[in-house]
């Protein structure tokens, strides 16, 4: 999902908002035991066509909305958290 998110970034996901799932929304869905986070290109009934921002082509297998796990509400780069995580007394101190 680069450049929106990098590997290792934290994303905050939840149920789709009142606007529902529509093109441009970033979603997380299950593909077997793997969770995939990609942007919705189009919606046709229960079928979502998705694509990772860094990918040149849409995902080869359309996703059915029952596999949808969450819509992405927000996210942040882990590098922005390093000063907080390295504060004295923090359990995850560097």
Secondary structure, 3 states (H helix, E strand, C coil): CCCCCCCCCEEEEECCCCCCCCCCCEEEEEECCEEEEEEEEEEECCEEEEECCCCCCCCCCCEEHHHEEEEEEEEECHHHCHHHHCCCCCCCCC
